[in-house]
């Protein structure tokens, strides 16, 4: 099957592409910066042990030196199309002949941080406007190319409180994509436990760098984190699964945990002692700026994430429903956490581990 993966530089795309190629699919990647996409794939293969730690990239030298296995060799031939969803650059050649297209792009960062994009107009728009603009361009191009299915990775939609701007934008993008191509599917996930998941990395960096965690009321809110391996398997399965067009599935791990508990269990796994100091005032904007400064993240990203901490964020149906439909056996939270931290350490040091 000819498949296109957008967002190839992101953690979801970098995890999915080797899985699809290993499954025998003809994969094409789409990225603003092809070299960044190949670097992300290299790092992912190093984490998975598909190439040795001495390999600096997906190049013939790594193969000749025996530092790449069959999957690493296959990725040498990966076609990466340079393009930009906001300008539409590269979309036509990227989608040519494609049966299934994955949309794994989210504009949570400030425009100035989105390196490689040359769109002067749309870049000045708000997060919601950029998301809708990019999704509309992609949807139109996919429809014109005759793409059979779009698979979108979005976020869980809250049942009892109004969604944040970030979650609302994901829902809007979902509707644009599913309405454009009839046989399309959407997967909605909460926080993904994976070495390059930026929401997970934010939590780890906070634990790593703060001896005392001053936690607002959102420490009590619950969600169901999903193992990155399980999400990747579900995304891969979604390419061929027989479901009605427009199906939306909540994908989640088997364990319900609060954000405070997640931070504590991260600290336990890192073998560090962290004191949690409850505070009554949320102060989302200030908290986001402080968290960004501590972790080195973009303030727009941390604000987007923290604005979504308004209550429990749980799937509307049992986690096993989507897992059974897509043929995936879920890992418990503890296993997901240990695996993600091990993969993290495969390419960069982690304090106290």
Secondary structure, 3 states (H helix, E strand, C coil): CEEEEECCCCHHHHHHHHHHHHCCCEEEEEECCHHHHHHHHHHHHHHHCCECCCCCCCCHHHHHCCCECHHHHHHHCCEEEECECCCCECHHHHHCCCCEEEECCCCCCCHHHCCCCCCHHHHCCCHHHHHHHHHHHHHHHHHHHCCCEEEEEEECCCCCCCCCHHHHHHHHHHHHHHHHCCCCEEEEECCEECCCCHHHHHHHHHHHHCCEEEECHHHHCEECCEEHHHHHHHHHHCCCCCCCCCEEEEECCCCCEEHHHHHHHHHHHCCCCCEEEECCCCCHHHHHHHHHHHHCCCHHHHHHHHHCCCCCECCCCCHHHHHHHCCCCCCCHHHHHHHHHHHHHCCCCCCCC
